Amino acid sequence: MSLSRWVHGAAVSGVLTMSASGAIAQMPPERTLEPPAEQTSPTEQTESQPDAGEPETFKTYTLNDTFSITVPQDWLVDGDEAENYALITSYSPESETPQQDDIRTEVSLVAESPDTYVGREIDALIQGGYVIDSYGVASVGGNKAFRVWIIDLPGDFTHQVITFIGYENGNTARLISYFNDDSPTTTDMIVNLHQSFELNLEEE
């Protein structure tokens, strides 16, 4: 699976620059969440951090043995098994308006090869004129990934980050996080969230 078939395009008014050779700009270093070793049930595992100074505890949410992801304990997760989709929020989307420090994340598993899916999604970003702040390759669970940070969005959230993760069995995972606060605390939390994604389906 070559990265050059994942992403392509050209400089468009400074929005996004990539080449067919797969050479892409480097992103800032990313930190990976290291949850504690003790876990309980396989569906929703609680991960307690023993140090009194740690502000968060975490849980692992699993959708129908399809994928799992580690989220803060008090966040809400709503999964749709039929669609291989999960909505993760730090607030109640049904009763609350997002605040400055809130985060909304959509996780989906697409039954399409990253060789075609990622390129089409990147094309849509370019054609839509989205303002790309940074982008680059990553690795999630040993699998190739591509991450795009978008700014100056209208609506409740002004920022967005998308992570595409490709799998040899022809699936592509897409994680989209929406947020307003671009402080290191928030962006690190989002990167950790994306990095914790695991595909539970067997690779073919």
C-alpha positions in Angstrom: 0.0 0.0 0.0 1.9 3.1 -1.2 1.4 6.5 0.3 1.6 8.1 -3.1 -1.7 6.5 -4.0 -3.3 7.8 -0.8 -2.8 11.5 -1.3 -2.2 13.6 -4.4 -2.9 17.1 -5.6 -1.1 20.4 -6.1 -0.7 23.8 -4.4 -4.0 25.5 -4.5 -3.9 29.0 -3.2 -1.7 27.8 -0.3 -4.5 25.5 0.9 -2.8 22.1 0.4 0.5 21.0 -1.2 1.3 17.4 -2.0 3.1 15.6 -4.8 2.5 12.3 -6.5 5.8 11.1 -5.1 4.2 11.0 -1.7 6.5 13.7 -0.2 4.4 15.6 2.3 5.0 18.2 4.9 6.0 17.2 8.4 3.6 17.7 11.3 4.7 18.6 14.9 5.7 15.6 17.0 2.8 13.6 18.3 2.5 12.1 21.7 0.8 8.7 22.3 -1.6 8.0 25.2 -0.2 5.4 27.6 -3.2 4.0 29.6 -2.7 2.0 32.7 -2.4 -1.8 32.4 -5.4 -2.8 34.5 -8.6 -3.2 32.5 -12.0 -4.7 33.3 -14.7 -5.7 30.9 -14.0 -6.1 27.2 -16.8 -3.8 26.1 -16.2 -0.8 28.2 -13.0 -1.0 30.2 -12.3 1.5 32.9 -8.7 2.7 33.2 -7.8 4.5 36.4 -4.7 6.5 36.6 -3.2 6.0 40.1 -1.4 9.3 40.5 -3.5 11.8 42.5 -2.3 14.6 40.3 -3.8 13.1 37.1 -7.1 14.9 36.2 -8.5 12.2 33.9 -9.5 8.6 34.1 -10.1 6.7 30.9 -12.3 3.9 29.5 -12.0 1.8 26.4 -15.2 1.8 24.3 -15.6 -1.2 21.9 -18.2 -1.2 19.1 -19.5 -4.7 18.4 -16.0 -6.2 18.4 -15.3 -4.0 15.3 -13.1 -1.3 16.8 -12.2 0.1 20.1 -11.0 3.5 21.3 -9.9 5.0 24.6 -11.8 8.1 25.9 -12.0 10.1 29.1 -14.2 8.3 31.6 -16.9 11.1 31.8 -17.3 11.6 28.0 -20.3 10.3 26.2 -20.2 7.7 23.5 -23.1 6.8 21.2 -22.4 3.9 18.8 -24.2 2.6 15.8 -23.3 -1.0 15.1 -25.1 -1.2 11.8 -23.1 1.8 10.4 -19.8 0.9 12.2 -19.9 4.5 13.6 -19.4 6.1 17.0 -20.0 9.6 18.2 -17.8 10.7 21.1 -18.4 14.0 22.9 -17.2 15.8 26.0 -20.7 17.3 26.4 -24.3 16.3 25.8 -25.0 17.1 22.2 -28.8 16.7 22.8 -29.0 19.2 25.6 -25.9 21.4 25.6 -24.2 23.9 23.4 -20.5 23.2 22.9 -18.3 25.3 25.0 -14.8 26.6 24.2 -13.0 23.5 25.6 -15.5 20.9 24.3 -14.6 18.2 21.7 -16.7 16.2 19.3 -15.3 13.2 17.6 -16.8 11.0 14.9 -15.3 7.5 14.3 -16.3 5.4 11.3 -15.0 2.3 9.6 -15.4 2.4 5.8 -15.3 -0.7 3.8 -13.1 0.8 1.1 -9.4 0.7 0.4 -7.4 3.7 1.6 -5.8 3.8 -1.9 -9.1 5.1 -3.3 -11.0 6.5 -0.2 -8.3 8.8 1.2 -7.5 10.4 -2.2 -11.2 11.1 -2.8 -11.6 12.7 0.7 -8.5 14.8 0.2 -9.8 16.0 -3.2 -13.1 17.0 -1.5 -11.1 19.1 1.0 -9.2 20.8 -1.8 -12.3 21.5 -3.9 -14.2 22.7 -0.8 -11.5 25.4 -0.2 -10.8 24.3 3.4 -7.9 26.0 5.2 -5.3 23.4 6.0 -3.1 24.3 8.9 -0.9 21.3 8.8 -0.9 17.7 7.5 1.4 14.6 7.3 1.9 10.9 7.7 1.4 9.2 11.0 1.3 5.6 12.4 -1.6 4.2 14.4 -1.1 0.8 15.9 1.6 0.0 13.3 -0.7 1.0 10.4 -0.1 3.8 7.9 -2.2 6.9 8.7 -2.6 10.4 7.3 -3.7 13.4 9.4 -5.0 16.8 8.4 -5.6 19.8 10.6 -8.2 22.3 9.4 -8.8 25.8 10.8 -11.2 28.8 10.3 -14.4 26.7 10.1 -17.9 28.2 10.5 -20.3 26.9 13.1 -20.0 25.7 16.6 -16.4 24.5 16.1 -13.6 26.5 14.4 -11.0 23.7 14.1 -11.1 20.1 12.8 -8.6 17.3 12.6 -9.1 14.2 10.5 -7.1 11.0 10.8 -7.3 8.3 8.1 -5.9 4.9 9.0 -5.5 2.3 6.2 -5.6 -1.5 6.6 -4.4 -4.3 4.4 -7.8 -6.0 4.5 -9.3 -3.1 2.5 -10.9 -1.1 5.3 -10.2 2.5 6.1 -10.9 4.1 9.6 -11.7 7.8 9.7 -11.6 9.8 12.9 -12.8 13.4 12.8 -12.5 15.7 15.9 -14.1 19.1 16.1 -12.8 21.7 18.6 -12.3 25.4 19.4 -9.4 25.5 21.9 -6.2 24.9 20.0 -4.0 24.8 23.1 -1.5 21.9 23.5 -3.7 20.4 26.2 -6.6 20.0 23.8 -4.6 19.0 20.7 -2.6 16.5 22.7 -5.9 15.0 24.0 -7.2 14.7 20.4 -4.0 13.1 19.1 -4.1 10.6 22.0 -7.7 9.8 21.3 -7.0 9.1 17.6 -3.8 7.2 18.4 -5.8 4.8 20.7 -8.0 3.5 17.9 -7.7 -0.2 17.3 -9.4 -2.3 14.6 -10.6 -5.5 16.1 -11.5 -7.2 12.8 -9.0 -9.7 11.7 -6.7 -8.6 8.9 -7.0 -10.8 5.8 
